[in-house]
Amino acid sequence: MALQCGIVGLPNVGKSTLFNSLSSAKAQAANFPFCTIEPNIGVITVPDERLNKLAELVNPRKITPATVEIVDIAGLVKGASKGEGLGNKFLANIRETDAIIHVVRCFDGDITHVDGSVNPVRDKEIIDAELQIKDLETVEARITKTQKQAQSGDKQAKRICELLSGYKNVLVQGKSARTFVPDNKEDMKLAGEFYLLTNKPVLYVCNVDEKSAVTGNEYVECLRKSVEGEDAEILIVAAKIESEIAELETYDERQMFLAELGLTESGVSRLIKAAYKLLGLETYLTAGEKEVRAWTYMKGAKAPQAAGIIHSDFEKNFIRAEVIRYEDYVAYGSEAACRDAGKISVEGKDYVVRDGDVMHFRIG
């Protein structure tokens, strides 16, 4: 299951430096706006120690972690919604992503700021405003298109117009579409078809200097206060440090480097996990002599849907799932021992998959 998160922000806030740390792909990183013109796409490995533990027990020929696609989108500028700074192209790139990782500069230094000074709240509001303006244009155009159908008595069209009006009300107030919550799941599904930029889940990443990597700084606190009303998380990352960590060859070297800085986990690892949480994603596992593998699914998925992630035929021809809790697998040491201890449950089509389930699917 490929999930795509777009890294956005003003020029020169550290997006490409962070992207380079996340991905083996190498985006340019230079001290001037519009260094990134075409979106760079990197495939990021999702850190999961459970895979390593299962591999120790099973000794497979192959270990395959889950992955996430990260897109480095060129820096937006004021006026992007009207086409400034290649704005239309950049906004189209954002529309294609599933979530937004909004990088905000929270450090001083010699790197040129596009607006002449460091102010994370202002920078955030510039990006928000451009996306909101574009969404308002989308909503108004859709209302115009749907109104005639609604007036003719089409119930679905009427409901769409009501939803669009709800979004318009918050957008004209300078708020993001995600602040408007539809009444029920059916309306939420319908709203997803509007593809509004500010309805995407967002994670704010504060790019700080080395001395602020652990506790943050005043810039971070200002931004934290400004997003209190949003359903959004803030993450502190020092992109420059992450780029140095990415160049270290061994796990032990990376851990020593982190320990010297007072960190227990890299910002990259925390960022990927935060993106998972942001999108309601979980992981189930398969374990065998050929391969130990992690599979990404949407939280709340049932067993047939989870099977379909491996292959669409698995969902169509699903019979049952054999499930071992990860903790039981580790405690008993093998699938056979779990079976002898009665720790394998047989589940049907209504079983809701849990994070960390070790699963086998029986297919007709």
ZABAZA-246418 format. One record per residue (C-alpha): residue in one letter; x, y, z; residue number from 1. Coordinates in steps of 0.05 Angstrom, whole numbers, plus 5000, padded with zeros to 4 digits. Each point is the difference from the previous one (the first is absolute). Layout:
   residuo   east   north     up   num
         A      X       Y      Z   NUM
...
// end
This chain:
   residuo   east   north     up   num
         M   5000    5000   5000     1
         A   5036    5063   4977     2
         L   4985    5062   5040     3
         Q   5023    5067   4973     4
         C   5015    5060   5046     5
         G   5019    5067   4970     6
         I   5054    5043   5033     7
         V   4979    5073   4992     8
         G   5023    5067   5026     9
         L   5030    5066   4978    10
         P   5066    4999   4962    11
         N   5063    4991   5042    12
         V   4967    4970   5062    13
         G   5038    4933   4995    14
         K   4950    4957   4961    15
         S   5050    4970   4953    16
         T   5052    4989   5055    17
         L   4947    4962   5039    18
         F   4978    4962   4938    19
         N   5072    4979   4986    20
         S   5004    4972   5071    21
         L   4935    4962   4991    22
         S   5016    4972   4932    23
         S   5056    4970   4960    24
         A   4979    5048   4944    25
         K   5040    5064   5000    26
         A   4962    5064   4990    27
         Q   5041    5062   4989    28
         A   5011    5044   5061    29
         A   5022    5071   4985    30
         N   4994    5069   5029    31
         F   4949    5030   4953    32
         P   4926    4992   4985    33
         F   4973    4950   4949    34
         C   5059    4954   5005    35
         T   4951    4943   4997    36
         I   4958    5006   4937    37
         E   4976    4930   4986    38
         P   4974    4961   5060    39
         N   5051    4948   5024    40
         I   4970    4934   5024    41
         G   5035    4956   5051    42
         V   4979    4933   5028    43
         I   5011    4999   5075    44
         T   5008    4938   5043    45
         V   4955    5000   5061    46
         P   5040    4983   5063    47
         D   4971    4940   5037    48
         E   5041    4961   5051    49
         R   4948    4944   4999    50
         L   5026    4978   4932    51
         N   5070    4991   5027    52
         K   4975    4960   5060    53
         L   4958    4954   4956    54
         A   5059    4991   4953    55
         E   5043    4977   5059    56
         L   4949    4946   5015    57
         V   4982    4979   4929    58
         N   5068    5011   4965    59
         P   4967    5018   4932    60
         R   5037    5008   4935    61
         K   4971    5070   4993    62
         I   4973    5057   5043    63
         T   4953    5050   4968    64
         P   4978    5062   5039    65
         A   4941    5044   4985    66
         T   5013    5062   4959    67
         V   4973    5070   4991    68
         E   5007    5045   4940    69
         I   5024    5071   5015    70
         V   4996    5056   4949    71
         D   5044    5061   5005    72
         I   4957    5056   4971    73
         A   5030    5065   4978    74
         G   4996    5060   5047    75
         L   4934    5037   4998    76
         V   4999    5076   5001    77
         K   4948    5054   5012    78
         G   4955    5002   4939    79
         A   5008    4927   4983    80
         S   4925    4991   4995    81
         K   5001    5052   4944    82
         G   5058    4967   4964    83
         E   5058    5037   5032    84
         G   5065    4962   5004    85
         L   4975    4941   4958    86
         G   4944    4997   5051    87
         N   4949    4961   4959    88
         K   5049    4943   4988    89
         F   5019    4997   5073    90
         L   4928    5000   5024    91
         A   4984    4944   4951    92
         N   5058    4959   5031    93
         I   4970    5010   5069    94
         R   4931    4978   4977    95
         E   5029    4933   4980    96
         T   5026    4984   5070    97
         D   4963    4966   5057    98
         A   5028    5044   5056    99
         I   5041    5063   5010   100
         I   5065    5005   5038   101
         H   5006    5075   5009   102
         V   5073    5020   5015   103
         V   5008    5066   5037   104
         R   5066    5035   5011   105
         C   5014    5009   5075   106
         F   5074    5018   4999   107
         D   5042    5063   4988   108
         G   5061    5000   4956   109
         D   5031    5023   4934   110
         I   4952    4963   4954   111
         T   4958    5051   4963   112
         H   4927    5003   5020   113
         V   4953    5015   4942   114
         D   4964    5053   5042   115
         G   5063    5028   5033   116
         S   4989    4977   5071   117
         V   4984    4937   5041   118
         N   4927    4998   5022   119
         P   4970    4930   5001   120
         V   4929    5023   5014   121
         R   5000    5048   4941   122
         D   5031    4946   4956   123
         K   4947    4950   5019   124
         E   4945    5050   4987   125
         I   5027    5016   4931   126
         I   4996    4926   4980   127
         D   4932    4992   5032   128
         A   4972    5061   4965   129
         E   5023    4976   4931   130
         L   4970    4931   5010   131
         Q   4936    5029   5028   132
         I   4991    5048   4941   133
         K   5008    4943   4952   134
         D   4950    4957   5039   135
         L   4951    5058   5000   136
         E   5005    5004   4925   137
         T   4988    4925   4995   138
         V   4940    5002   5046   139
         E   4967    5059   4965   140
         A   5009    4969   4932   141
         R   4970    4934   5025   142
         I   4941    5037   5031   143
         T   4986    5036   4934   144
         K   5002    4934   4964   145
         T   4955    4962   5049   146
         Q   4948    5053   5017   147
         K   4956    4989   4939   148
         Q   4996    4925   5014   149
         A   4983    5014   5073   150
         Q   4945    5049   4981   151
         S   4969    4949   4954   152
         G   4989    4953   5059   153
         D   5061    4956   4996   154
         K   5010    4979   5073   155
         Q   5074    4981   4992   156
         A   5016    5066   4966   157
         K   4963    5036   5056   158
         R   5042    4964   5053   159
         I   5064    5017   4961   160
         C   4981    5073   4998   161
         E   4987    5000   5075   162
         L   5068    4969   5013   163
         L   5035    5049   4954   164
         S   4965    5058   5035   165
         G   5027    4975   5066   166
         Y   5071    5000   4972   167
         K   4990    5068   4969   168
         N   4979    5029   5067   169
         V   5065    4981   5033   170
         L   5045    5017   4941   171
         V   4973    5071   4994   172
         Q   5018    5009   5074   173
         G   5073    4983   4984   174
         K   4995    4931   5031   175
         S   5021    4934   4968   176
         A   4948    4951   4974   177
         R   5021    4948   5052   178
         T   4968    5044   5054   179
         F   4931    4983   4971   180
         V   4978    4930   5021   181
         P   4943    4967   4960   182
         D   4943    4970   5040   183
         N   5010    4927   4982   184
         K   5046    4949   4965   185
         E   4960    5004   4936   186
         D   5010    5075   4996   187
         M   5073    4993   5017   188
         K   5009    4951   4942   189
         L   4963    5048   4954   190
         A   5044    5058   5023   191
         G   5062    4960   4982   192
         E   4979    5005   4928   193
         F   5009    5076   5002   194
         Y   5076    4990   5006   195
         L   5009    5063   5042   196
         L   5072    5017   5016   197
         T   4987    5024   5071   198
         N   4958    4939   5016   199
         K   5062    4956   4998   200
         P   5029    4980   5067   201
         V   5060    5043   5018   202
         L   5062    4991   5042   203
         Y   5041    5063   5016   204
         V   5075    4987   5002   205
         C   5041    5053   5036   206
         N   5069    5001   4969   207
         V   5046    5023   5056   208
         D   5075    5009   5012   209
         E   5042    4947   5037   210
         K   4994    5031   5069   211
         S   4924    5001   4995   212
         A   4993    4928   4974   213
         V   4979    4971   5068   214
         T   4955    5054   5032   215
         G   4984    5048   4943   216
         N   5004    5076   5006   217
         E   4958    5063   5000   218
         Y   4983    4994   4927   219
         V   4972    4930   5013   220
         E   4957    5024   5058   221
         C   4972    5057   4958   222
         L   4980    4951   4946   223
         R   4972    4951   5050   224
         K   4955    5054   5028   225
         S   4976    5021   4931   226
         V   4976    4929   4982   227
         E   4963    4986   5066   228
         G   4933    5002   4966   229
         E   5020    4951   4945   230
         D   4998    4925   5000   231
         A   5074    4998   4986   232
         E   5064    4975   5032   233
         I   5067    5036   5006   234
         L   5066    4964   4993   235
         I   5069    5029   5016   236
         V   5055    4979   4951   237
         A   5069    5028   4986   238
         A   5006    4985   4926   239
         K   5074    5015   4998   240
         I   5014    4949   5055   241
         E   4955    4950   4964   242
         S   5042    5009   4936   243
         E   5063    4984   5040   244
         I   4968    4939   5032   245
         A   4979    4975   4931   246
         E   5073    4999   4978   247
         L   5022    4954   5058   248
         E   5008    4928   4976   249
         T   4980    4958   5060   250
         Y   4942    4997   5049   251
         D   5049    5004   5059   252
         E   5033    5063   4972   253
         R   4932    5033   4992   254
         Q   4979    4982   5072   255
         M   5065    5027   5028   256
         F   4991    5065   4961   257
         L   4929    5007   5027   258
         A   5021    4985   5071   259
         E   5053    5056   4997   260
         L   4944    5048   4982   261
         G   4954    4976   5055   262
         L   4952    4966   4951   263
         T   4974    4929   5005   264
         E   4970    4996   4930   265
         S   5015    5036   4935   266
         G   4953    5053   4974   267
         V   4990    4961   4936   268
         S   4975    4939   5039   269
         R   4953    5044   5041   270
         L   4975    5034   4937   271
         I   4982    4935   4965   272
         K   4964    4974   5062   273
         A   4963    5066   5007   274
         A   4978    4996   4927   275
         Y   4973    4930   5014   276
         K   4960    5026   5059   277
         L   4977    5060   4961   278
         L   4969    4956   4946   279
         G   4971    4947   5046   280
         L   5047    4946   4973   281
         E   5020    4936   5035   282
         T   5043    4940   4982   283
         Y   4988    4925   5000   284
         L   5055    4950   4990   285
         T   5012    4935   4963   286
         A   5056    4953   5021   287
         G   5029    4940   4965   288
         E   5066    4969   4978   289
         K   4997    5036   4933   290
         E   4983    5069   5027   291
         V   4982    5042   5061   292
         R   4959    5058   4976   293
         A   4961    5061   5024   294
         W   4935    5020   4966   295
         T   4968    5068   5007   296
         Y   4924    5006   5007   297
         M   4949    5052   5021   298
         K   4980    4995   5073   299
         G   4933    4965   5006   300
         A   5011    4955   4939   301
         K   4970    4930   5003   302
         A   5037    4936   4984   303
         P   4979    4995   4926   304
         Q   5022    5071   4987   305
         A   5067    4987   5033   306
         A   5008    4937   4958   307
         G   4985    5041   4938   308
         I   5061    5043   5013   309
         I   5043    4939   4984   310
         H   4960    4984   4937   311
         S   4930    5020   4977   312
         D   4982    4926   4990   313
         F   5012    4988   5074   314
         E   4943    5047   5018   315
         K   4953    4970   4948   316
         N   5013    4928   5021   317
         F   5011    5011   5074   318
         I   4979    4942   5045   319
         R   5032    5014   5068   320
         A   5060    5030   5034   321
         E   5046    4967   5051   322
         V   5024    5053   5049   323
         I   5055    5001   5052   324
         R   5012    5061   5043   325
         Y   5071    5025   4991   326
         E   5012    4998   5075   327
         D   4979    4926   5002   328
         Y   5044    4983   4941   329
         V   5061    5030   5035   330
         A   4982    4970   5067   331
         Y   4992    4929   4973   332
         G   5055    5006   4948   333
         S   4967    4968   4939   334
         E   4935    4989   4963   335
         A   5000    4926   5020   336
         A   5008    5017   5073   337
         C   4943    5051   4995   338
         R   4956    4946   4968   339
         D   5015    4950   5055   340
         A   4984    5053   5053   341
         G   4934    5018   4966   342
         K   5024    5070   4983   343
         I   4978    4999   4928   344
         S   4929    5025   4988   345
         V   4959    4984   4938   346
         E   4963    5063   4976   347
         G   4947    5011   4947   348
         K   4980    5057   4954   349
         D   4978    5047   5056   350
         Y   5066    4998   5039   351
         V   5030    5070   5009   352
         V   5075    4995   4992   353
         R   5043    5025   5057   354
         D   5068    5034   4996   355
         G   5054    4947   5007   356
         D   4957    4940   4981   357
         V   5042    4944   4968   358
         M   4953    4972   4948   359
         H   4990    4942   4951   360
         F   4943    5003   4951   361
         R   4962    4939   4974   362
         I   4974    5012   4930   363
         G   4950    4961   4958   364
// end
